[in-house]
Amino acid sequence: QVQLVESGGGLVQPGDSLRVACTASGRTLNGYATAWFRQAPGKEREFVAAYSRTGGYTYYGDSVKGRFTLSRDNGKSTVFLQMNSLKPEDTAVYFCAAGRGVITSSIRSANQYDYWGQGTQVTVSS
């Protein structure tokens, strides 16, 4: 069992930066693909970014590529999502997810992940 807790959301202005974190309690995320998804009101859950199971590869959604960056702590129990040049359309609840059996071709599919956090709200507004 993996318990994930997101933190770091908040209200920022367009163009600002924000870093959100996903922490696994009681274990590391080694061997798990770890991803960020987001969901805005009335919209489907959208893939944002992910680490492969080995942690050696990163993947980004087209709408955030070049603006968002994944990183992780040395103990590999926390994954960060650095969000720069934020836009109003980035407003959503951001969810962290982890899965041991996620393969590369399905890394953008929410239904491949076994464990989810409760989400953290990010609001971009002037």
ZAMARGU-4260 file (C-alpha; in steps of 0.2 Angstrom, whole numbers, plus 5000, padded with zeros to 4 digits):
<rodrens>
0) 5000/5000/5000 | 5006/5017/4995 | 4999/5033/5003 | 5002/5049/4993 | 5000/5066/5000
5) 5001/5082/4989 | 5005/5099/4996 | 5010/5116/4989 | 4995/5122/4980 | 4988/5139/4981
10) 4983/5155/4972 | 4995/5164/4961 | 4994/5177/4947 | 4997/5173/4928 | 5016/5172/4924
15) 5020/5166/4942 | 5028/5150/4948 | 5023/5137/4960 | 5030/5121/4966 | 5019/5106/4972
20) 5025/5091/4980 | 5019/5073/4982 | 5026/5063/4997 | 5024/5044/4999 | 5022/5040/5017
25) 5032/5025/5024 | 5041/5020/5009 | 5050/5027/4993 | 5043/5028/4976 | 5057/5017/4969
30) 5050/5005/4956 | 5034/5015/4954 | 5029/5026/4939 | 5024/5042/4947 | 5013/5055/4939
35) 5004/5071/4940 | 4987/5073/4933 | 4975/5088/4935 | 4956/5090/4934 | 4947/5107/4931
40) 4929/5109/4935 | 4918/5101/4921 | 4933/5093/4912 | 4941/5076/4911 | 4957/5072/4921
45) 4972/5077/4911 | 4989/5070/4911 | 5003/5083/4916 | 5019/5074/4919 | 5027/5057/4924
50) 5042/5048/4929 | 5045/5031/4922 | 5046/5016/4934 | 5065/5017/4934 | 5065/5036/4936
55) 5076/5038/4922 | 5063/5045/4910 | 5051/5059/4911 | 5036/5063/4901 | 5026/5079/4899
60) 5009/5084/4892 | 5009/5095/4877 | 5000/5109/4886 | 5014/5110/4900 | 5030/5105/4890
65) 5043/5118/4892 | 5035/5126/4907 | 5033/5112/4920 | 5048/5102/4927 | 5048/5086/4937
70) 5061/5083/4951 | 5063/5071/4966 | 5072/5071/4982 | 5087/5060/4985 | 5078/5048/4996
75) 5065/5046/4982 | 5050/5048/4993 | 5045/5065/4986 | 5042/5070/4969 | 5040/5089/4965
80) 5032/5098/4950 | 5039/5115/4947 | 5027/5125/4937 | 5033/5141/4929 | 5024/5154/4918
85) 5007/5149/4925 | 4992/5153/4915 | 4973/5154/4920 | 4970/5138/4910 | 4982/5129/4922
90) 4969/5131/4936 | 4964/5114/4942 | 4965/5101/4956 | 4982/5093/4954 | 4983/5074/4959
95) 4998/5063/4962 | 4997/5045/4956 | 5009/5030/4957 | 5008/5013/4949 | 5020/4998/4949
100) 5014/4990/4933 | 5013/5006/4922 | 5022/5003/4905 | 5029/5017/4895 | 5015/5016/4881
105) 5002/5019/4895 | 5010/5031/4906 | 4998/5045/4901 | 4983/5035/4906 | 4975/5038/4923
110) 4968/5021/4924 | 4985/5013/4924 | 4989/5020/4942 | 4985/5011/4958 | 4987/5024/4971
115) 4981/5042/4971 | 4983/5057/4983 | 4969/5068/4988 | 4974/5082/4977 | 4979/5100/4979
120) 4971/5115/4972 | 4981/5127/4960 | 4972/5143/4955 | 4980/5155/4943 | 4970/5171/4942
125) 4973/5190/4942
</rodrens>
